[in-house]
Amino acid sequence: MSSPETHKLAGEIIEGQHRLQQRVYYEDTDFSGLIYHARYLHFLERGRTDYLRCLGCEQSKLIGFDEEGLVFVVHRMEIEFKSPARMDDVVTILTRTEKAGGAKMVLSQEIRRGETLLIQAKVIIAIINRLGRPRRLPEGLARSFNGVDEGHNA
């Protein structure tokens, strides 16, 4: 069971959108002091993982969800780079569900520095079983992803 301090680390869901703040460290940047483009994938993954955590769905436990197992894998990602982040910036990763059902989910993500949009991404997640075969998202989980309520925090 996680503690209240752990919940704070996972961000929060406000008005149907998950918000997670992260600092840009030296290790995230290239020689110019700007965040290296591939590091944005790490920030986006953290946002998706903690979004799931705030919905009460820890990825590490999904493989044992039922006898079939449940695994989320990135099938497709579209990223538009708008503006760079710099070392020591505090960025906000925003994640929301566009659609969840069948054997896929579509998530919309943004990374912002204050009001400035840095990254906009659309992520298509395939749902598979522990053998790597497609499976339907269980109805209860689909409802959780499609019906995030305001103020629902982990």
Protein Blocks (a to p, Z undefined) as FASTA:
>chain_A
ZZfklmmmnopaeehiacddddddfklpcfkopacfklmmmmmmmmmmmmmmmnopafkl
mmmmpmnopadddfbdcdddfbdcdehiacddddddfbgchjbdcddddddehjbcfbdc
ddddddddfkopacdddfklmmmmmmccehiaZZ
